[in-house]
């Protein structure tokens, strides 16, 4: 279970770094506008909000990366950062777009479950 949860955590780290790049640097690009189905005008108006959101995604990714390092609090850090991602993904899924649930919340929920399932 530990190997599987760690592999999933690496995928989640990659996803959140991708979100950071997309929201901070590619928001107004054709790729960013297409990804989020936005007009040029809307992307321009919301650029600073997206950059702020991207920065938070980066913090979550770095926190998860930190949790993978060996240490006394490693397990607790994994639970904390995965819980943050799960809650953010649930909130985004309910308030913004249901796809956020599948892309963000579900992987975090699975990784969290793998961490919390007792190993015989």
Buried (B, 14 or more C-beta within 10 A) or exposed (E): EEEEBBEBBBEBBEBBBBBBBBBBEBBBEEEBBEEBEBEEEEBEEBBEEBBEBBEBBBBBBBBBBBBBEEEEEEEEBBBBBBEBBBEBBBBBBEEEEEEBBEBBBBBBBBBBEBBEEEEE
